[in-house]
Amino acid sequence: MEQTELQRAIEAILFAAGERIETERLAAALEADPQDVRLATEALADALAYDRRGIRILKLEDGYQMVSSG
């Protein structure tokens, strides 16, 4: 899966979940390598922060959660 496509899928999953999702669970759902998921999620978090979007991604233990930044 292409990096941009992976980021979009991660964003959708985290937004819909509303709770922490483990990296391994994201990787399994997306049929992707966990390292690729980590890299894509970190890039997505950086992009959300840079664009000053109303949401951000928190890294929690071995997972991620999307939260409102307002």
Secondary structure as GFF3:
##gff-version 3
##sequence-region A 1 70
A	DSSP	alpha_helix	3	17	.	.	.	ID=ss1
A	DSSP	beta_strand	21	22	.	.	.	ID=ss2
A	DSSP	alpha_helix	23	30	.	.	.	ID=ss3
A	DSSP	alpha_helix	34	50	.	.	.	ID=ss4
A	DSSP	beta_strand	55	60	.	.	.	ID=ss5
A	DSSP	beta_strand	63	68	.	.	.	ID=ss6
###
